[in-house]
């Protein structure tokens, strides 16, 4: 068998940092027949006879290291180990041990003669002198050699008929060295941003009153894609609290572009949702029997409304009719004006109560572990280069003429998309188009991500016949849920776009780095959640400046080195570090404010440093708030 060099954990910190050569020796024993001996700078593996296998272990310190051996007494072997430290005496010792009976008989015969007895005494005296020299010399030399070499000494003292030849598999130098596998340093590009002293702060107020008798029941029909519905539902929880209403489990949108028939219970753990929010809002599965036949009053709340709007105006309607239904839930509550207790409730609903179903959760964990095989990090890229988004924005850069016409037809076919005539080229230069797959690949390369990076694409089908070709050339390790999971694993969720979006959301949230190429609802929801979970690295490309740089690169007006340097400098403060949410400007639409769910600071994250105490931890952002993202 091959015996590797044993490394004593207690002395591992003394090993050299750089990897060195491993020397192996074969012995005829099993692994059960050995013990480890540390001699300050090196280790010894000593093979003991079968009858001594049950001997107790002992230890002896000295000489800058400790000695441990499988023997009843450590002191009697200390000198032997020192003697065995010289390789030139090793085979001699083996031969003596192998033929100990013949040596004993020879000594007995010699003692019968006085002349021979004198010679024997002189020989023993010479051995004592040499042994004394070795004892004195070796401890002093160990310290001097410690930084140069680490030895392993394999000695067989088992009385077998033959001594198996020592085979040195690798020995390019005279010294025997221990191979130390230095831990691989993490490339700088994977480093997480500075998070300061911010922590989650979503606890209920200590003086929160118990839930009063309900003023009525709130039915909500969430609209849009999964992430738009998700944040809308969280607003409905907060609004129900403001109006002292009982919330019925939300209905999801089945008539949007994706036409997904999934219900709230199909996507979310609905029991967990009700349990977590039980002290805040009463939530029920259905209307009570006595109200099931009552026709609810339909109301579409005003977007970005203050809490007073619901407390005063909408509550009166609810008290009168007992059942009210909201057909739109997106952006129905202001980003910055609600009181701190309502802001924290929005976060409890989003980050604690809304948990995906077990099927989605378990599959997400499985795929995440596959992406992290060999302890490698992975990047999640929200590549929003999908047909519906391109048609909606009018962006067609890098697409063929036929593909552009197809997008235009789709835009005109959807009535509620108000804008029909769009200049895609101008919109791209304004930074209002999703990055193309090629632009995304060039961006990642310029930022410093190696071509071996594992990239999970958070998106549906990428539009364009040859759109992903350039991306694969730069980054071959690209995965979609359809390529990472088996057909059987996806069987329960594949036909349903919202469930696939939930899977993508989970993998994006769990990634080491998240990059999004367009400010859509998915990007807002994931980046906000990553901030809440400790400001995980999230890169937000400055598309307006980037497209100008890449156009100059393509025109040969700038070198790759200069291009990469400018891209890195441009994004050094766009990696997800803490900053106060940007407020809106007076007279402008609240739509221009930074979304609460994209950055829940302030509101759900508090500065715990000595300077920030009391109410200051919950202060609302001022015009002095930083504007970088």
ChimeraX attribute file (.defattr): number of C-alpha atoms within 10 A of each C-alpha:
attribute: neighborCount
match mode: 1-to-1
recipient: residues
	/A:1	10
	/A:2	13
	/A:3	15
	/A:4	14
	/A:5	23
	/A:6	17
	/A:7	19
	/A:8	14
	/A:9	8
	/A:10	10
	/A:11	14
	/A:12	10
	/A:13	9
	/A:14	11
	/A:15	21
	/A:16	18
	/A:17	12
	/A:18	9
	/A:19	13
	/A:20	15
	/A:21	15
	/A:22	18
	/A:23	21
	/A:24	20
	/A:25	18
	/A:26	16
	/A:27	19
	/A:28	16
	/A:29	16
	/A:30	11
	/A:31	12
	/A:32	10
	/A:33	18
	/A:34	20
	/A:35	18
	/A:36	20
	/A:37	24
	/A:38	25
	/A:39	26
	/A:40	19
	/A:41	25
	/A:42	26
	/A:43	22
	/A:44	25
	/A:45	20
	/A:46	20
	/A:47	24
	/A:48	21
	/A:49	15
	/A:50	11
	/A:51	8
	/A:52	14
	/A:53	15
	/A:54	11
	/A:55	13
	/A:56	11
	/A:57	13
	/A:58	14
	/A:59	16
	/A:60	17
	/A:61	15
	/A:62	11
	/A:63	15
	/A:64	12
	/A:65	17
	/A:66	16
	/A:67	22
	/A:68	21
	/A:69	23
	/A:70	22
	/A:71	19
	/A:72	14
	/A:73	15
	/A:74	16
	/A:75	14
	/A:76	10
	/A:77	15
	/A:78	19
	/A:79	15
	/A:80	12
	/A:81	19
	/A:82	17
	/A:83	20
	/A:84	19
	/A:85	20
	/A:86	12
	/A:87	10
	/A:88	9
	/A:89	11
	/A:90	16
	/A:91	15
	/A:92	12
	/A:93	15
	/A:94	17
	/A:95	15
	/A:96	13
	/A:97	16
	/A:98	19
	/A:99	13
	/A:100	12
	/A:101	10
	/A:102	11
	/A:103	12
	/A:104	10
	/A:105	10
	/A:106	10
	/A:107	13
	/A:108	12
	/A:109	11
	/A:110	15
	/A:111	15
	/A:112	10
	/A:113	11
	/A:114	10
	/A:115	10
	/A:116	14
	/A:117	16
	/A:118	13
	/A:119	14
	/A:120	15
	/A:121	12
	/A:122	12
	/A:123	12
	/A:124	12
	/A:125	12
	/A:126	12
	/A:127	12
	/A:128	12
	/A:129	12
	/A:130	12
	/A:131	16
	/A:132	13
	/A:133	12
	/A:134	17
	/A:135	17
	/A:136	11
	/A:137	12
	/A:138	16
	/A:139	17
	/A:140	11
	/A:141	12
	/A:142	21
	/A:143	15
	/A:144	11
	/A:145	12
	/A:146	17
	/A:147	12
	/A:148	14
	/A:149	18
	/A:150	24
	/A:151	19
	/A:152	26
	/A:153	21
	/A:154	22
	/A:155	20
	/A:156	25
	/A:157	17
	/A:158	21
	/A:159	16
	/A:160	13
	/A:161	8
	/A:162	10
	/A:163	16
	/A:164	12
	/A:165	10
	/A:166	13
	/A:167	12
	/A:168	11
	/A:169	12
	/A:170	12
	/A:171	13
	/A:172	9
	/A:173	8
	/A:174	7
	/A:175	13
	/A:176	22
	/A:177	22
	/A:178	24
	/A:179	20
	/A:180	16
	/A:181	10
	/A:182	10
	/A:183	7
	/A:184	6
	/A:185	6
	/A:186	10
	/A:187	10
	/A:188	9
	/A:189	12
	/A:190	15
	/A:191	13
	/A:192	17
	/A:193	18
	/A:194	14
	/A:195	15
	/A:196	13
	/A:197	13
	/A:198	18
	/A:199	16
	/A:200	19
	/A:201	19
	/A:202	21
	/A:203	12
	/A:204	14
	/A:205	10
	/A:206	6
	/A:207	6
	/A:208	10
	/A:209	9
	/A:210	9
	/A:211	15
	/A:212	10
	/A:213	10
	/A:214	16
	/A:215	20
	/A:216	20
	/A:217	27
	/A:218	27
	/A:219	23
	/A:220	23
	/A:221	19
	/A:222	25
	/A:223	22
	/A:224	21
	/A:225	21
	/A:226	24
	/A:227	22
	/A:228	19
	/A:229	23
	/A:230	21
	/A:231	24
	/A:232	23
	/A:233	26
	/A:234	24
	/A:235	25
	/A:236	25
	/A:237	25
	/A:238	25
	/A:239	26
	/A:240	26
	/A:241	20
	/A:242	19
	/A:243	24
	/A:244	24
	/A:245	28
	/A:246	23
	/A:247	25
	/A:248	19
	/A:249	22
	/A:250	21
	/A:251	18
	/A:252	25
	/A:253	24
	/A:254	17
	/A:255	11
	/A:256	11
	/A:257	11
	/A:258	15
	/A:259	13
	/A:260	18
	/A:261	15
	/A:262	18
	/A:263	15
	/A:264	17
	/A:265	15
	/A:266	17
	/A:267	25
	/A:268	21
	/A:269	18
	/A:270	18
	/A:271	14
	/A:272	16
	/A:273	19
	/A:274	21
	/A:275	13
	/A:276	15
	/A:277	18
	/A:278	12
	/A:279	13
	/A:280	22
	/A:281	24
	/A:282	22
	/A:283	22
	/A:284	15
	/A:285	12
	/A:286	14
	/A:287	18
	/A:288	11
	/A:289	8
	/A:290	7
	/A:291	13
	/A:292	11
	/A:293	9
	/A:294	12
	/A:295	12
	/A:296	18
	/A:297	16
	/A:298	13
	/A:299	14
	/A:300	11
	/A:301	18
	/A:302	14
	/A:303	15
	/A:304	17
	/A:305	17
	/A:306	18
	/A:307	18
	/A:308	14
	/A:309	16
	/A:310	21
	/A:311	16
	/A:312	12
	/A:313	11
	/A:314	16
	/A:315	22
	/A:316	14
	/A:317	17
	/A:318	22
	/A:319	17
	/A:320	12
	/A:321	15
	/A:322	20
	/A:323	23
	/A:324	23
	/A:325	18
	/A:326	17
	/A:327	17
	/A:328	20
	/A:329	25
	/A:330	22
	/A:331	22
	/A:332	18
	/A:333	25
	/A:334	18
	/A:335	25
	/A:336	24
	/A:337	15
	/A:338	18
	/A:339	13
	/A:340	19
	/A:341	17
	/A:342	21
	/A:343	22
	/A:344	24
	/A:345	25
	/A:346	27
	/A:347	28
	/A:348	23
	/A:349	24
	/A:350	22
	/A:351	16
	/A:352	15
	/A:353	21
	/A:354	23
	/A:355	19
	/A:356	23
	/A:357	18
	/A:358	13
	/A:359	18
	/A:360	22
	/A:361	18
	/A:362	13
	/A:363	17
	/A:364	22
	/A:365	15
	/A:366	13
	/A:367	15
	/A:368	20
	/A:369	13
	/A:370	14
	/A:371	21
	/A:372	14
	/A:373	10
	/A:374	8
	/A:375	9
	/A:376	13
	/A:377	17
	/A:378	23
	/A:379	24
	/A:380	25
	/A:381	23
	/A:382	26
	/A:383	23
	/A:384	28
	/A:385	24
	/A:386	15
	/A:387	17
	/A:388	16
	/A:389	18
	/A:390	22
	/A:391	23
	/A:392	19
	/A:393	21
	/A:394	24
	/A:395	26
	/A:396	24
	/A:397	15
	/A:398	14
	/A:399	16
	/A:400	13
	/A:401	9
	/A:402	8
	/A:403	15
	/A:404	19
	/A:405	14
	/A:406	13
	/A:407	21
	/A:408	19
	/A:409	12
	/A:410	14
	/A:411	23
	/A:412	16
	/A:413	11
	/A:414	13
	/A:415	9
	/A:416	8
	/A:417	12
	/A:418	10
	/A:419	12
	/A:420	17
	/A:421	10
	/A:422	14
	/A:423	12
	/A:424	18
	/A:425	13
	/A:426	12
	/A:427	15
	/A:428	21
	/A:429	16
	/A:430	14
	/A:431	18
	/A:432	17
	/A:433	27
	/A:434	26
	/A:435	24
	/A:436	23
	/A:437	24
	/A:438	17
	/A:439	18
	/A:440	21
	/A:441	21
	/A:442	17
	/A:443	21
	/A:444	21
	/A:445	15
	/A:446	19
	/A:447	19
	/A:448	16
	/A:449	18
	/A:450	14
	/A:451	16
	/A:452	11
	/A:453	17
	/A:454	20
	/A:455	22
	/A:456	25
	/A:457	22
	/A:458	28
	/A:459	19
	/A:460	19
	/A:461	13
	/A:462	17
	/A:463	19
	/A:464	17
	/A:465	10
	/A:466	13
	/A:467	16
	/A:468	15
	/A:469	12
	/A:470	16
	/A:471	18
	/A:472	15
	/A:473	12
	/A:474	17
	/A:475	19
	/A:476	15
	/A:477	14
	/A:478	18
	/A:479	16
	/A:480	15
	/A:481	20
	/A:482	13
	/A:483	9
	/A:484	17
	/A:485	17
	/A:486	10
	/A:487	11
	/A:488	8
	/A:489	14
	/A:490	17
	/A:491	11
	/A:492	12
	/A:493	19
	/A:494	15
	/A:495	13
	/A:496	16
	/A:497	18
	/A:498	24
	/A:499	23
	/A:500	22
	/A:501	19
	/A:502	23
	/A:503	25
	/A:504	24
	/A:505	23
	/A:506	20
	/A:507	27
	/A:508	29
	/A:509	22
	/A:510	20
	/A:511	23
	/A:512	19
	/A:513	24
	/A:514	28
	/A:515	24
	/A:516	25
	/A:517	23
	/A:518	23
	/A:519	17
	/A:520	15
	/A:521	19
	/A:522	25
	/A:523	26
	/A:524	21
	/A:525	23
	/A:526	25
	/A:527	27
	/A:528	24
	/A:529	21
	/A:530	22
	/A:531	24
	/A:532	23
	/A:533	15
	/A:534	20
	/A:535	22
	/A:536	26
	/A:537	24
	/A:538	28
	/A:539	21
	/A:540	21
	/A:541	24
	/A:542	16
	/A:543	20
	/A:544	15
	/A:545	14
	/A:546	21
	/A:547	19
	/A:548	14
	/A:549	19
	/A:550	20
	/A:551	13
	/A:552	14
	/A:553	15
	/A:554	11
	/A:555	9
	/A:556	10
	/A:557	12
	/A:558	15
	/A:559	12
	/A:560	14
	/A:561	9
	/A:562	12
	/A:563	18
	/A:564	21
	/A:565	14
	/A:566	15
	/A:567	21
	/A:568	16
	/A:569	11
	/A:570	15
	/A:571	17
	/A:572	12
	/A:573	14
	/A:574	18
	/A:575	23
	/A:576	27
	/A:577	20
	/A:578	22
	/A:579	17
	/A:580	23
	/A:581	26
	/A:582	24
	/A:583	22
	/A:584	17
	/A:585	11
	/A:586	7
	/A:587	6
	/A:588	9
	/A:589	10
	/A:590	19
	/A:591	13
	/A:592	11
	/A:593	16
	/A:594	20
	/A:595	21
	/A:596	26
	/A:597	22
	/A:598	22
	/A:599	28
	/A:600	27
	/A:601	26
	/A:602	23
	/A:603	30
	/A:604	25
	/A:605	25
	/A:606	21
	/A:607	19
	/A:608	16
	/A:609	11
	/A:610	7
	/A:611	9
	/A:612	14
	/A:613	12
	/A:614	9
	/A:615	8
	/A:616	11
	/A:617	19
	/A:618	20
	/A:619	15
	/A:620	17
	/A:621	17
	/A:622	12
	/A:623	11
	/A:624	9
	/A:625	13
	/A:626	14
	/A:627	12
	/A:628	16
	/A:629	22
